[in-house]
Amino acid sequence: MYKSKPKRYNDVEGAKNILDSSLEKYVKNAKAQDRQYLSNVVSQNAEKNFKYGSVNEIVAEAAVLGDKLEDKFLLK
C-alpha cells in the first residue's frame, strides 16, 4: 500500500495506521456489544494487546485460526 502510493503517506507506519484503523473500529463496535468479544472469538492475548493499542496479535491469530475463526468478517 505504501509503495503503490508513496506520496499519500508520510511513512510506512502512517500507512499501517490507516490499515489498522478499520480493524480497530470493527473490534470496538464488537466489544460494545460483547465486552469479552476478543477473548471469546480470538484469544486472551489479543484482548490484552488490544487494550494497549495494538492490533498485531488480532491479525496474527486470525491468520493462524483461518476458517476456524467464528467471525468471518474479522477474518477478512
C-alpha positions as CSV (number, residue, x, y, z in Angstrom):
1,M,0.0,0.0,0.0
2,Y,2.8,2.4,0.9
3,K,4.9,1.6,-2.1
4,S,1.9,1.9,-4.5
5,K,1.1,5.5,-3.3
6,P,4.2,6.9,-1.7
7,K,3.1,10.5,-1.8
8,R,-0.1,9.7,0.0
9,Y,1.6,8.5,3.2
10,N,4.4,10.1,5.2
11,D,5.9,6.7,6.1
12,V,5.2,3.0,6.3
13,E,3.9,3.4,9.9
14,G,1.4,6.0,8.7
15,A,0.1,3.6,6.1
16,K,-0.1,0.8,8.7
17,N,-2.1,3.1,11.0
18,I,-4.7,3.7,8.2
19,L,-5.0,-0.1,7.7
20,D,-5.3,-0.8,11.4
21,S,-7.9,1.9,12.0
22,S,-10.7,0.0,10.2
23,L,-9.9,-3.1,12.3
24,E,-9.8,-1.1,15.5
25,K,-13.2,0.4,14.7
26,Y,-14.7,-3.0,14.0
27,V,-13.4,-4.5,17.2
28,K,-14.5,-1.6,19.3
29,N,-18.0,-1.9,17.9
30,A,-18.0,-5.7,18.5
31,K,-16.7,-5.1,22.1
32,A,-19.5,-2.6,22.7
33,Q,-22.0,-5.4,22.2
34,D,-19.9,-8.1,23.9
35,R,-17.2,-7.0,26.3
36,Q,-15.4,-10.3,26.1
37,Y,-15.5,-10.4,22.2
38,L,-11.8,-10.8,21.7
39,S,-11.3,-13.3,24.5
40,N,-14.2,-15.4,23.2
41,V,-13.6,-15.1,19.5
42,V,-9.8,-14.7,19.1
43,S,-7.8,-15.1,22.4
44,Q,-6.9,-13.5,25.7
45,N,-3.6,-12.4,24.2
46,A,-5.4,-10.5,21.5
47,E,-7.6,-8.9,24.2
48,K,-4.6,-7.9,26.3
49,N,-2.7,-6.4,23.4
50,F,-5.8,-4.5,22.1
51,K,-6.1,-2.8,25.5
52,Y,-2.6,-1.4,24.9
53,G,-3.4,-0.2,21.4
54,S,-2.0,-3.0,19.2
55,V,-4.0,-5.0,16.7
56,N,-1.0,-7.1,15.6
57,E,-2.0,-10.0,17.8
58,I,-5.5,-10.0,16.4
59,V,-4.1,-10.1,12.8
60,A,-1.6,-12.9,13.7
61,E,-4.1,-15.1,15.5
62,A,-6.8,-14.6,12.9
63,A,-4.3,-15.7,10.2
64,V,-3.4,-18.8,12.3
65,L,-7.1,-19.7,13.1
66,G,-8.2,-19.2,9.5
67,D,-11.5,-20.8,8.8
68,K,-11.8,-21.9,12.4
69,L,-12.4,-18.3,13.4
70,E,-16.1,-17.8,14.1
71,D,-16.2,-14.2,12.9
72,K,-15.8,-14.4,9.1
73,F,-15.9,-10.6,8.8
74,L,-12.9,-10.3,11.2
75,L,-11.1,-12.9,9.1
76,K,-11.4,-10.7,6.0
